């Protein structure tokens, strides 16, 4: 069963926005990390990006709205970080354009996923998989 996290859409929009102001060397330094937990889908995602890209994406309000969409039809909750308990694998996907870069880390959790299913879902996202 293949499922994809809806929060990646926000990151893809940021990468596609390109020159909309700020990007990676455009002031507003620092790095932002935010999480979205969707336990009913067996997933949790974190996005890590520059403050400028975060602002370009719409910041916390846009992240919360996108997280509420969740994955596989299940609503998510914004969290500071994804927990390690019951995680069977992680997937790192880098989204970038000429002016913006963000890394989304997807966590896949038992009993919704086995390690093999998590690796398969990560491959579909063209990410780098690591088992737990």
N, CA, C and O atoms as a GROMACS GRO file, in nm:
protein
  528
    1UNK      N    1   0.085  -0.116   0.000
    1UNK     CA    2   0.000   0.000   0.000
    1UNK      C    3   0.091   0.124   0.000
    1UNK      O    4   0.173   0.140   0.090
    2UNK      N    5   0.076   0.209  -0.099
    2UNK     CA    6   0.161   0.325  -0.112
    2UNK      C    7   0.087   0.449  -0.064
    2UNK      O    8  -0.025   0.476  -0.108
    3UNK      N    9   0.148   0.526   0.025
    3UNK     CA   10   0.089   0.649   0.077
    3UNK      C   11   0.195   0.758   0.070
    3UNK      O   12   0.313   0.731   0.091
    4UNK      N   13   0.153   0.879   0.042
    4UNK     CA   14   0.246   0.991   0.041
    4UNK      C   15   0.196   1.099   0.134
    4UNK      O   16   0.076   1.121   0.146
    5UNK      N   17   0.286   1.164   0.198
    5UNK     CA   18   0.254   1.269   0.295
    5UNK      C   19   0.214   1.397   0.222
    5UNK      O   20   0.285   1.441   0.132
    6UNK      N   21   0.103   1.454   0.259
    6UNK     CA   22   0.055   1.577   0.196
    6UNK      C   23   0.140   1.698   0.226
    6UNK      O   24   0.135   1.795   0.150
    7UNK      N   25   0.218   1.697   0.332
    7UNK     CA   26   0.297   1.814   0.367
    7UNK      C   27   0.404   1.845   0.266
    7UNK      O   28   0.454   1.957   0.262
    8UNK      N   29   0.441   1.749   0.184
    8UNK     CA   30   0.543   1.776   0.082
    8UNK      C   31   0.493   1.878  -0.019
    8UNK      O   32   0.573   1.948  -0.080
    9UNK      N   33   0.363   1.887  -0.037
    9UNK     CA   34   0.307   1.983  -0.131
    9UNK      C   35   0.352   2.124  -0.098
    9UNK      O   36   0.387   2.200  -0.188
   10UNK      N   37   0.353   2.159   0.029
   10UNK     CA   38   0.396   2.291   0.073
   10UNK      C   39   0.540   2.316   0.032
   10UNK      O   40   0.573   2.424  -0.016
   11UNK      N   41   0.624   2.218   0.050
   11UNK     CA   42   0.764   2.232   0.015
   11UNK      C   43   0.781   2.243  -0.136
   11UNK      O   44   0.863   2.323  -0.183
   12UNK      N   45   0.707   2.165  -0.211
   12UNK     CA   46   0.715   2.173  -0.356
   12UNK      C   47   0.672   2.310  -0.406
   12UNK      O   48   0.731   2.363  -0.500
   13UNK      N   49   0.572   2.368  -0.343
   13UNK     CA   50   0.530   2.502  -0.380
   13UNK      C   51   0.642   2.602  -0.355
   13UNK      O   52   0.665   2.692  -0.436
   14UNK      N   53   0.712   2.587  -0.245
   14UNK     CA   54   0.822   2.679  -0.214
   14UNK      C   55   0.933   2.666  -0.317
   14UNK      O   56   0.987   2.767  -0.362
   15UNK      N   57   0.966   2.544  -0.353
   15UNK     CA   58   1.072   2.524  -0.451
   15UNK      C   59   1.031   2.580  -0.586
   15UNK      O   60   1.114   2.633  -0.660
   16UNK      N   61   0.904   2.568  -0.621
   16UNK     CA   62   0.856   2.617  -0.749
   16UNK      C   63   0.847   2.769  -0.753
   16UNK      O   64   0.853   2.829  -0.860
   17UNK      N   65   0.832   2.831  -0.636
   17UNK     CA   66   0.816   2.976  -0.632
   17UNK      C   67   0.941   3.049  -0.679
   17UNK      O   68   0.932   3.161  -0.730
   18UNK      N   69   1.054   2.988  -0.663
   18UNK     CA   70   1.178   3.047  -0.713
   18UNK      C   71   1.203   3.186  -0.663
   18UNK      O   72   1.238   3.202  -0.546
   19UNK      N   73   1.187   3.288  -0.744
   19UNK     CA   74   1.231   3.423  -0.712
   19UNK      C   75   1.133   3.506  -0.635
   19UNK      O   76   1.141   3.629  -0.643
   20UNK      N   77   1.041   3.450  -0.563
   20UNK     CA   78   0.939   3.527  -0.494
   20UNK      C   79   0.989   3.605  -0.375
   20UNK      O   80   0.906   3.654  -0.300
   21UNK      N   81   1.113   3.620  -0.352
   21UNK     CA   82   1.165   3.702  -0.244
   21UNK      C   83   1.249   3.620  -0.154
   21UNK      O   84   1.207   3.504  -0.150
   22UNK      N   85   1.334   3.637  -0.094
   22UNK     CA   86   1.412   3.566   0.003
   22UNK      C   87   1.484   3.444  -0.041
   22UNK      O   88   1.604   3.467  -0.032
   23UNK      N   89   1.465   3.340  -0.079
   23UNK     CA   90   1.539   3.221  -0.098
   23UNK      C   91   1.658   3.204  -0.010
   23UNK      O   92   1.673   3.278   0.088
   24UNK      N   93   1.744   3.111  -0.038
   24UNK     CA   94   1.854   3.084   0.054
   24UNK      C   95   1.950   3.197   0.067
   24UNK      O   96   1.965   3.208   0.189
   25UNK      N   97   2.005   3.265   0.022
   25UNK     CA   98   2.095   3.372   0.060
   25UNK      C   99   2.028   3.503   0.077
   25UNK      O  100   2.097   3.605   0.074
   26UNK      N  101   1.897   3.508   0.095
   26UNK     CA  102   1.829   3.636   0.097
   26UNK      C  103   1.794   3.688   0.233
   26UNK      O  104   1.678   3.723   0.256
   27UNK      N  105   1.886   3.697   0.325
   27UNK     CA  106   1.858   3.756   0.455
   27UNK      C  107   1.771   3.667   0.540
   27UNK      O  108   1.740   3.554   0.501
   28UNK      N  109   1.729   3.717   0.656
   28UNK     CA  110   1.644   3.641   0.745
   28UNK      C  111   1.704   3.508   0.782
   28UNK      O  112   1.634   3.407   0.783
   29UNK      N  113   1.835   3.505   0.815
   29UNK     CA  114   1.909   3.382   0.840
   29UNK      C  115   1.845   3.289   0.939
   29UNK      O  116   1.733   3.312   0.985
   30UNK      N  117   1.914   3.186   0.970
   30UNK     CA  118   1.865   3.085   1.061
   30UNK      C  119   1.798   2.972   0.987
   30UNK      O  120   1.777   2.978   0.866
   31UNK      N  121   1.766   2.868   1.063
   31UNK     CA  122   1.705   2.750   1.006
   31UNK      C  123   1.578   2.720   1.083
   31UNK      O  124   1.572   2.741   1.204
   32UNK      N  125   1.479   2.670   1.014
   32UNK     CA  126   1.351   2.636   1.075
   32UNK      C  127   1.327   2.486   1.056
   32UNK      O  128   1.351   2.432   0.948
   33UNK      N  129   1.280   2.420   1.161
   33UNK     CA  130   1.237   2.281   1.153
   33UNK      C  131   1.098   2.273   1.214
   33UNK      O  132   1.075   2.323   1.324
   34UNK      N  133   1.006   2.209   1.143
   34UNK     CA  134   0.870   2.191   1.193
   34UNK      C  135   0.824   2.051   1.158
   34UNK      O  136   0.863   1.995   1.055
   35UNK      N  137   0.742   1.993   1.244
   35UNK     CA  138   0.694   1.858   1.223
   35UNK      C  139   0.544   1.852   1.205
   35UNK      O  140   0.471   1.943   1.244
   36UNK      N  141   0.498   1.742   1.145
   36UNK     CA  142   0.356   1.714   1.128
   36UNK      C  143   0.334   1.566   1.152
   36UNK      O  144   0.382   1.482   1.076
   37UNK      N  145   0.264   1.534   1.259
   37UNK     CA  146   0.239   1.396   1.297
   37UNK      C  147   0.101   1.353   1.248
   37UNK      O  148   0.001   1.420   1.275
   38UNK      N  149   0.096   1.241   1.176
   38UNK     CA  150  -0.029   1.186   1.125
   38UNK      C  151  -0.034   1.039   1.170
   38UNK      O  152  -0.013   0.949   1.089
   39UNK      N  153  -0.061   1.016   1.299
   39UNK     CA  154  -0.053   0.880   1.352
   39UNK      C  155  -0.149   0.781   1.287
   39UNK      O  156  -0.114   0.664   1.272
   40UNK      N  157  -0.267   0.823   1.248
   40UNK     CA  158  -0.362   0.729   1.186
   40UNK      C  159  -0.314   0.681   1.049
   40UNK      O  160  -0.357   0.576   1.001
   41UNK      N  161  -0.223   0.757   0.985
   41UNK     CA  162  -0.165   0.715   0.858
   41UNK      C  163  -0.030   0.648   0.879
   41UNK      O  164   0.031   0.598   0.784
   42UNK      N  165   0.018   0.646   1.004
   42UNK     CA  166   0.147   0.584   1.033
   42UNK      C  167   0.264   0.667   0.982
   42UNK      O  168   0.369   0.612   0.949
   43UNK      N  169   0.247   0.800   0.977
   43UNK     CA  170   0.351   0.887   0.924
   43UNK      C  171   0.372   1.010   1.011
   43UNK      O  172   0.284   1.053   1.085
   44UNK      N  173   0.492   1.064   1.000
   44UNK     CA  174   0.525   1.192   1.060
   44UNK      C  175   0.630   1.255   0.968
   44UNK      O  176   0.722   1.187   0.924
   45UNK      N  177   0.616   1.383   0.941
   45UNK     CA  178   0.711   1.451   0.851
   45UNK      C  179   0.770   1.571   0.921
   45UNK      O  180   0.703   1.638   1.000
   46UNK      N  181   0.896   1.599   0.890
   46UNK     CA  182   0.958   1.723   0.936
   46UNK      C  183   1.013   1.795   0.815
   46UNK      O  184   1.064   1.733   0.722
   47UNK      N  185   1.002   1.926   0.816
   47UNK     CA  186   1.062   2.007   0.711
   47UNK      C  187   1.172   2.091   0.777
   47UNK      O  188   1.152   2.147   0.885
   48UNK      N  189   1.286   2.097   0.711
   48UNK     CA  190   1.397   2.179   0.758
   48UNK      C  191   1.438   2.269   0.643
   48UNK      O  192   1.469   2.221   0.533
   49UNK      N  193   1.439   2.399   0.668
   49UNK     CA  194   1.471   2.494   0.564
   49UNK      C  195   1.521   2.624   0.626
   49UNK      O  196   1.519   2.640   0.748
   50UNK      N  197   1.566   2.715   0.543
   50UNK     CA  198   1.610   2.845   0.593
   50UNK      C  199   1.490   2.928   0.635
   50UNK      O  200   1.377   2.902   0.592
   51UNK      N  201   1.514   3.025   0.720
   51UNK     CA  202   1.406   3.115   0.763
   51UNK      C  203   1.345   3.186   0.642
   51UNK      O  204   1.224   3.205   0.637
   52UNK      N  205   1.428   3.225   0.546
   52UNK     CA  206   1.379   3.295   0.428
   52UNK      C  207   1.284   3.207   0.346
   52UNK      O  208   1.179   3.254   0.302
   53UNK      N  209   1.320   3.081   0.327
   53UNK     CA  210   1.234   2.990   0.253
   53UNK      C  211   1.106   2.962   0.331
   53UNK      O  212   0.998   2.956   0.273
   54UNK      N  213   1.118   2.945   0.462
   54UNK     CA  214   1.003   2.925   0.549
   54UNK      C  215   0.903   3.040   0.533
   54UNK      O  216   0.783   3.018   0.520
   55UNK      N  217   0.957   3.162   0.533
   55UNK     CA  218   0.871   3.280   0.515
   55UNK      C  219   0.808   3.280   0.377
   55UNK      O  220   0.690   3.314   0.362
   56UNK      N  221   0.884   3.242   0.275
   56UNK     CA  222   0.835   3.235   0.138
   56UNK      C  223   0.720   3.135   0.128
   56UNK      O  224   0.625   3.157   0.052
   57UNK      N  225   0.727   3.025   0.204
   57UNK     CA  226   0.623   2.922   0.202
   57UNK      C  227   0.498   2.963   0.280
   57UNK      O  228   0.395   2.898   0.270
   58UNK      N  229   0.507   3.070   0.358
   58UNK     CA  230   0.391   3.113   0.434
   58UNK      C  231   0.404   3.088   0.584
   58UNK      O  232   0.311   3.115   0.659
   59UNK      N  233   0.519   3.036   0.627
   59UNK     CA  234   0.548   3.020   0.769
   59UNK      C  235   0.458   2.920   0.841
   59UNK      O  236   0.404   2.828   0.780
   60UNK      N  237   0.445   2.941   0.970
   60UNK     CA  238   0.372   2.848   1.058
   60UNK      C  239   0.226   2.832   1.017
   60UNK      O  240   0.173   2.721   1.024
   61UNK      N  241   0.162   2.939   0.974
   61UNK     CA  242   0.020   2.929   0.937
   61UNK      C  243   0.001   2.835   0.817
   61UNK      O  244  -0.090   2.752   0.816
   62UNK      N  245   0.086   2.849   0.716
   62UNK     CA  246   0.075   2.762   0.599
   62UNK      C  247   0.109   2.617   0.634
   62UNK      O  248   0.046   2.524   0.584
   63UNK      N  249   0.211   2.598   0.720
   63UNK     CA  250   0.248   2.463   0.762
   63UNK      C  251   0.132   2.397   0.837
   63UNK      O  252   0.100   2.281   0.812
   64UNK      N  253   0.070   2.472   0.930
   64UNK     CA  254  -0.042   2.417   1.007
   64UNK      C  255  -0.159   2.380   0.915
   64UNK      O  256  -0.224   2.278   0.935
   65UNK      N  257  -0.186   2.464   0.816
   65UNK     CA  258  -0.294   2.436   0.721
   65UNK      C  259  -0.262   2.311   0.639
   65UNK      O  260  -0.349   2.225   0.619
   66UNK      N  261  -0.138   2.301   0.591
   66UNK     CA  262  -0.100   2.184   0.512
   66UNK      C  263  -0.100   2.058   0.597
   66UNK      O  264  -0.142   1.951   0.551
   67UNK      N  265  -0.054   2.069   0.722
   67UNK     CA  266  -0.051   1.954   0.812
   67UNK      C  267  -0.193   1.905   0.840
   67UNK      O  268  -0.216   1.784   0.850
   68UNK      N  269  -0.287   1.997   0.851
   68UNK     CA  270  -0.425   1.959   0.878
   68UNK      C  271  -0.481   1.872   0.765
   68UNK      O  272  -0.572   1.792   0.788
   69UNK      N  273  -0.428   1.887   0.643
   69UNK     CA  274  -0.468   1.804   0.530
   69UNK      C  275  -0.421   1.661   0.554
   69UNK      O  276  -0.489   1.565   0.518
   70UNK      N  277  -0.303   1.648   0.616
   70UNK     CA  278  -0.251   1.518   0.656
   70UNK      C  279  -0.210   1.427   0.542
   70UNK      O  280  -0.174   1.473   0.433
   71UNK      N  281  -0.216   1.299   0.567
   71UNK     CA  282  -0.175   1.198   0.470
   71UNK      C  283  -0.284   1.092   0.460
   71UNK      O  284  -0.347   1.058   0.560
   72UNK      N  285  -0.304   1.042   0.343
   72UNK     CA  286  -0.401   0.935   0.320
   72UNK      C  287  -0.538   0.968   0.377
   72UNK      O  288  -0.611   0.878   0.422
   73UNK      N  289  -0.574   1.096   0.376
   73UNK     CA  290  -0.705   1.136   0.423
   73UNK      C  291  -0.716   1.157   0.573
   73UNK      O  292  -0.826   1.185   0.623
   74UNK      N  293  -0.606   1.145   0.646
   74UNK     CA  294  -0.608   1.164   0.791
   74UNK      C  295  -0.544   1.298   0.826
   74UNK      O  296  -0.438   1.332   0.775
   75UNK      N  297  -0.608   1.373   0.913
   75UNK     CA  298  -0.556   1.502   0.956
   75UNK      C  299  -0.434   1.484   1.045
   75UNK      O  300  -0.424   1.387   1.120
   76UNK      N  301  -0.343   1.578   1.035
   76UNK     CA  302  -0.222   1.574   1.116
   76UNK      C  303  -0.222   1.682   1.222
   76UNK      O  304  -0.310   1.769   1.224
   77UNK      N  305  -0.122   1.676   1.309
   77UNK     CA  306  -0.103   1.773   1.416
   77UNK      C  307   0.039   1.826   1.408
   77UNK      O  308   0.134   1.749   1.394
   78UNK      N  309   0.055   1.957   1.417
   78UNK     CA  310   0.188   2.017   1.416
   78UNK      C  311   0.260   1.979   1.545
   78UNK      O  312   0.205   1.991   1.654
   79UNK      N  313   0.385   1.932   1.530
   79UNK     CA  314   0.469   1.895   1.643
   79UNK      C  315   0.608   1.955   1.622
   79UNK      O  316   0.645   1.992   1.511
   80UNK      N  317   0.684   1.963   1.730
   80UNK     CA  318   0.821   2.015   1.720
   80UNK      C  319   0.912   1.917   1.647
   80UNK      O  320   0.999   1.959   1.570
   81UNK      N  321   0.892   1.788   1.670
   81UNK     CA  322   0.976   1.687   1.606
   81UNK      C  323   0.900   1.555   1.606
   81UNK      O  324   0.807   1.535   1.685
   82UNK      N  325   0.939   1.467   1.519
   82UNK     CA  326   0.877   1.334   1.511
   82UNK      C  327   0.946   1.239   1.608
   82UNK      O  328   1.068   1.238   1.618
   83UNK      N  329   0.868   1.160   1.678
   83UNK     CA  330   0.922   1.066   1.776
   83UNK      C  331   0.983   0.943   1.709
   83UNK      O  332   0.948   0.909   1.596
   84UNK      N  333   1.075   0.879   1.778
   84UNK     CA  334   1.142   0.760   1.726
   84UNK      C  335   1.067   0.631   1.759
   84UNK      O  336   1.083   0.531   1.690
   85UNK      N  337   0.985   0.632   1.864
   85UNK     CA  338   0.915   0.511   1.908
   85UNK      C  339   0.829   0.454   1.795
   85UNK      O  340   0.751   0.526   1.733
   86UNK      N  341   0.843   0.326   1.768
   86UNK     CA  342   0.768   0.251   1.666
   86UNK      C  343   0.801   0.289   1.522
   86UNK      O  344   0.734   0.243   1.430
   87UNK      N  345   0.902   0.373   1.502
   87UNK     CA  346   0.939   0.411   1.364
   87UNK      C  347   1.016   0.296   1.301
   87UNK      O  348   1.111   0.244   1.360
   88UNK      N  349   0.976   0.256   1.180
   88UNK     CA  350   1.043   0.146   1.111
   88UNK      C  351   1.139   0.196   1.003
   88UNK      O  352   1.218   0.118   0.949
   89UNK      N  353   1.131   0.325   0.970
   89UNK     CA  354   1.221   0.380   0.870
   89UNK      C  355   1.202   0.529   0.852
   89UNK      O  356   1.100   0.586   0.890
   90UNK      N  357   1.304   0.589   0.793
   90UNK     CA  358   1.299   0.732   0.763
   90UNK      C  359   1.339   0.754   0.618
   90UNK      O  360   1.414   0.676   0.559
   91UNK      N  361   1.288   0.862   0.562
   91UNK     CA  362   1.314   0.897   0.423
   91UNK      C  363   1.345   1.046   0.416
   91UNK      O  364   1.266   1.127   0.463
   92UNK      N  365   1.459   1.083   0.359
   92UNK     CA  366   1.496   1.224   0.343
   92UNK      C  367   1.482   1.261   0.196
   92UNK      O  368   1.541   1.198   0.108
   93UNK      N  369   1.403   1.364   0.171
   93UNK     CA  370   1.382   1.412   0.035
   93UNK      C  371   1.417   1.560   0.031
   93UNK      O  372   1.367   1.639   0.111
   94UNK      N  373   1.504   1.598  -0.062
   94UNK     CA  374   1.544   1.738  -0.077
   94UNK      C  375   1.469   1.797  -0.195
   94UNK      O  376   1.471   1.744  -0.306
   95UNK      N  377   1.403   1.908  -0.169
   95UNK     CA  378   1.333   1.982  -0.273
   95UNK      C  379   1.408   2.113  -0.291
   95UNK      O  380   1.440   2.180  -0.193
   96UNK      N  381   1.437   2.151  -0.416
   96UNK     CA  382   1.509   2.276  -0.435
   96UNK      C  383   1.477   2.340  -0.569
   96UNK      O  384   1.434   2.274  -0.664
   97UNK      N  385   1.500   2.469  -0.573
   97UNK     CA  386   1.491   2.547  -0.696
   97UNK      C  387   1.618   2.631  -0.699
   97UNK      O  388   1.711   2.606  -0.622
   98UNK      N  389   1.624   2.726  -0.785
   98UNK     CA  390   1.743   2.810  -0.791
   98UNK      C  391   1.757   2.901  -0.670
   98UNK      O  392   1.867   2.949  -0.642
   99UNK      N  393   1.649   2.926  -0.598
   99UNK     CA  394   1.656   3.017  -0.484
   99UNK      C  395   1.613   2.959  -0.350
   99UNK      O  396   1.628   3.024  -0.248
  100UNK      N  397   1.559   2.838  -0.348
  100UNK     CA  398   1.507   2.782  -0.224
  100UNK      C  399   1.538   2.634  -0.214
  100UNK      O  400   1.534   2.561  -0.313
  101UNK      N  401   1.569   2.590  -0.092
  101UNK     CA  402   1.593   2.449  -0.066
  101UNK      C  403   1.527   2.411   0.066
  101UNK      O  404   1.532   2.486   0.163
  102UNK      N  405   1.466   2.294   0.068
  102UNK     CA  406   1.408   2.241   0.190
  102UNK      C  407   1.427   2.090   0.190
  102UNK      O  408   1.422   2.026   0.085
  103UNK      N  409   1.448   2.034   0.308
  103UNK     CA  410   1.458   1.890   0.324
  103UNK      C  411   1.339   1.844   0.405
  103UNK      O  412   1.312   1.895   0.513
  104UNK      N  413   1.268   1.745   0.351
  104UNK     CA  414   1.156   1.687   0.423
  104UNK      C  415   1.197   1.547   0.466
  104UNK      O  416   1.240   1.465   0.385
  105UNK      N  417   1.185   1.520   0.595
  105UNK     CA  418   1.212   1.389   0.649
  105UNK      C  419   1.081   1.321   0.682
  105UNK      O  420   1.003   1.371   0.763
  106UNK      N  421   1.056   1.208   0.619
  106UNK     CA  422   0.933   1.131   0.644
  106UNK      C  423   0.965   1.016   0.737
  106UNK      O  424   1.061   0.942   0.714
  107UNK      N  425   0.886   1.001   0.841
  107UNK     CA  426   0.898   0.887   0.930
  107UNK      C  427   0.781   0.794   0.907
  107UNK      O  428   0.667   0.839   0.896
  108UNK      N  429   0.809   0.665   0.898
  108UNK     CA  430   0.706   0.564   0.878
  108UNK      C  431   0.699   0.475   1.002
  108UNK      O  432   0.802   0.432   1.054
  109UNK      N  433   0.578   0.447   1.048
  109UNK     CA  434   0.558   0.384   1.177
  109UNK      C  435   0.478   0.256   1.170
  109UNK      O  436   0.384   0.243   1.090
  110UNK      N  437   0.516   0.161   1.254
  110UNK     CA  438   0.445   0.036   1.274
  110UNK      C  439   0.321   0.068   1.358
  110UNK      O  440   0.330   0.157   1.444
  111UNK      N  441   0.210   0.004   1.341
  111UNK     CA  442   0.186  -0.111   1.256
  111UNK      C  443   0.140  -0.076   1.114
  111UNK      O  444   0.112  -0.166   1.035
  112UNK      N  445   0.133   0.053   1.080
  112UNK     CA  446   0.089   0.092   0.946
  112UNK      C  447   0.187   0.053   0.836
  112UNK      O  448   0.148   0.028   0.722
  113UNK      N  449   0.317   0.048   0.872
  113UNK     CA  450   0.422   0.017   0.776
  113UNK      C  451   0.515  -0.090   0.831
  113UNK      O  452   0.540  -0.097   0.951
  114UNK      N  453   0.566  -0.172   0.740
  114UNK     CA  454   0.680  -0.257   0.769
  114UNK      C  455   0.802  -0.182   0.714
  114UNK      O  456   0.786  -0.081   0.644
  115UNK      N  457   0.921  -0.229   0.744
  115UNK     CA  458   1.041  -0.165   0.691
  115UNK      C  459   1.041  -0.170   0.538
  115UNK      O  460   1.077  -0.072   0.473
  116UNK      N  461   1.000  -0.282   0.481
  116UNK     CA  462   0.996  -0.294   0.335
  116UNK      C  463   0.896  -0.197   0.273
  116UNK      O  464   0.925  -0.136   0.170
  117UNK      N  465   0.779  -0.181   0.334
  117UNK     CA  466   0.679  -0.087   0.283
  117UNK      C  467   0.730   0.057   0.294
  117UNK      O  468   0.706   0.138   0.204
  118UNK      N  469   0.799   0.088   0.403
  118UNK     CA  470   0.854   0.223   0.421
  118UNK      C  471   0.960   0.251   0.314
  118UNK      O  472   0.964   0.360   0.258
  119UNK      N  473   1.045   0.152   0.287
  119UNK     CA  474   1.148   0.169   0.183
  119UNK      C  475   1.084   0.190   0.047
  119UNK      O  476   1.132   0.270  -0.033
  120UNK      N  477   0.976   0.118   0.019
  120UNK     CA  478   0.904   0.131  -0.107
  120UNK      C  479   0.841   0.270  -0.121
  120UNK      O  480   0.848   0.332  -0.227
  121UNK      N  481   0.780   0.319  -0.012
  121UNK     CA  482   0.720   0.453  -0.014
  121UNK      C  483   0.827   0.559  -0.036
  121UNK      O  484   0.804   0.657  -0.107
  122UNK      N  485   0.944   0.542   0.026
  122UNK     CA  486   1.054   0.636   0.010
  122UNK      C  487   1.106   0.635  -0.133
  122UNK      O  488   1.134   0.741  -0.190
  123UNK      N  489   1.117   0.518  -0.192
  123UNK     CA  490   1.164   0.508  -0.331
  123UNK      C  491   1.069   0.581  -0.424
  123UNK      O  492   1.113   0.644  -0.521
  124UNK      N  493   0.939   0.575  -0.397
  124UNK     CA  494   0.840   0.645  -0.479
  124UNK      C  495   0.859   0.796  -0.471
  124UNK      O  496   0.823   0.869  -0.564
  125UNK      N  497   0.915   0.844  -0.359
  125UNK     CA  498   0.942   0.987  -0.341
  125UNK      C  499   1.082   1.026  -0.389
  125UNK      O  500   1.119   1.144  -0.382
  126UNK      N  501   1.158   0.929  -0.437
  126UNK     CA  502   1.298   0.949  -0.480
  126UNK      C  503   1.382   1.003  -0.364
  126UNK      O  504   1.464   1.093  -0.382
  127UNK      N  505   1.360   0.946  -0.246
  127UNK     CA  506   1.432   0.989  -0.127
  127UNK      C  507   1.541   0.893  -0.088
  127UNK      O  508   1.559   0.788  -0.151
  128UNK      N  509   1.614   0.929   0.017
  128UNK     CA  510   1.719   0.845   0.074
  128UNK      C  511   1.662   0.776   0.197
  128UNK      O  512   1.628   0.843   0.295
  129UNK      N  513   1.653   0.645   0.194
  129UNK     CA  514   1.590   0.567   0.301
  129UNK      C  515   1.692   0.520   0.403
  129UNK      O  516   1.804   0.482   0.368
  130UNK      N  517   1.652   0.523   0.529
  130UNK     CA  518   1.731   0.459   0.634
  130UNK      C  519   1.635   0.385   0.726
  130UNK      O  520   1.537   0.442   0.773
  131UNK      N  521   1.664   0.258   0.751
  131UNK     CA  522   1.582   0.178   0.841
  131UNK      C  523   1.617   0.210   0.986
  131UNK      O  524   1.724   0.262   1.015
  132UNK      N  525   1.528   0.179   1.073
  132UNK     CA  526   1.551   0.206   1.216
  132UNK      C  527   1.616   0.087   1.280
  132UNK      O  528   1.643   0.090   1.400
   0.00000   0.00000   0.00000
